[in-house]
Amino acid sequence: MIDTLAIVLIFLSVYSYAVYPILLVLLNIFFKKKVLAADIEPTVSIIIAAYNEESKIREKLRNTMELDYPRDKIQFIVASDASSDLTEEIVREFPEVQLLRTPERGGKERAQRLALEAATGEIMVFTDAGTLLDKDGIRRIVRNFADPAVGAVSSRDQVLSSQSGNAEDIYVRYEMKLRRLESDFNGVIGLSGSFFAARSEVCSDWSEDLTSDFNTVFLAQKKGFRAISDDNAVGYYRDIQKGHSETKRKTRTLIHGIHAFMRTLELLNFFKYGAFSWQLASHKLMRWLVPLFLSALFVTSIIGALVGSGLCTALLVLQITFYGSSLLGLMWEGSRKWFPIKIPFYFVSVNLAIVLAWTAYLKGERMRVWNPTVR
């Protein structure tokens, strides 16, 4: 009985990370959907929400000004969330950019909503101050809207890592491959918040308290559109050097995500949203429950080892070794040595962020404002 419970907990722990992707691979053999992309030039509004980005905003705007897209069809907007540094002064150095400012800090989504009120494009492109684009990045992402079924498009994240084989980079690559599988099958359940695009009609019911990278998918679903990912549209950003900074960032993002998920539970209605409901439960909910499954597995392994279960004894040894390796990874966090042990450390830090996010959410904490991540 105890061995069966341990096996079930192992399955639940790895489902989101391994079983779900395998199922998507199999489903794509028979049900892969193509996107009818074509070279089009709709009017575009580029929206950059910023708070105290004086160290990044000049490079970002120079990169934006170099984009290969007709100037008469592109609108540049920077929405400052009541920045208190030199961000707005730097933006004024670029006369083509329309600068908007919230009267007080209200969060990224409020700044984006302010920008949407002034936006005139057929396609809204959202991008962060710390994200750089290829010269033809806008052309690549908007060509997907030639398909009338597409309502939102996510970019592919690429880490500009200062360390070869950085753990964050490996995790991002895994997430991007998973997103590609989801996109090919039915559609993604989340966008890259650093660079994504959506039809203007999809953005008409913008929410200030739901994370935009998830809520845009939700809005697209409600209006009968797919949200997809395009590997050819890339958003580049630098890696985070310190694990505790990554944990803090992950925790903030997860609180936002959990809040959005709990506000849109109707998306789990399989009879209404079909495969999307299964994808949402598999990728998000099951991922967010992994710490619970792992904790139960650890306790079960201890009990099983005490009553003489060989399987549980072996599992206990493996878990102690894995978690011990994560502590060593913490010790050598800033070093390039012993990279393999940094993977357990990164996995543990991600799941620690999930625990902290659930705890904060259940205490009533909600993330409305944000500070730029130091990279």
Buried (B, 14 or more C-beta within 10 A) or exposed (E): EBBEBBBBBBEBBBBBBEBBBEBBEEBBEEEEBEBEBEEEBBBBBBBBBBBBBBBBBBEBBEBBEEBEBEEEBBBBBBBBBBBEBBBBEBBEEBEEBBBBBBEEBBBBBBBBBBBBEEBEBBBBBBBBBBBBBBEBBBBBBBBBBBBEEBBBBBBBBBBEBEBEEBBBBBBBBEBBBBBBBBBBBBBBBBBBBBBBBBBBEBBEEBBBBBBBBBBBBBBBBBBEBBBBBBBBBBBBBBBBBEBEEBBBBBBBBBBBBBBBBEBBEEBBEEEEBEBBBBBBBBBBEBBBBBBBBBBBBBEBBBBBBEEEBEBBBBBBEEBEEBBEBBEBBBEBBEEEEEBEBBBBBBBBBBBBBBBBBBEBBEEEEEBBBBEBBEB
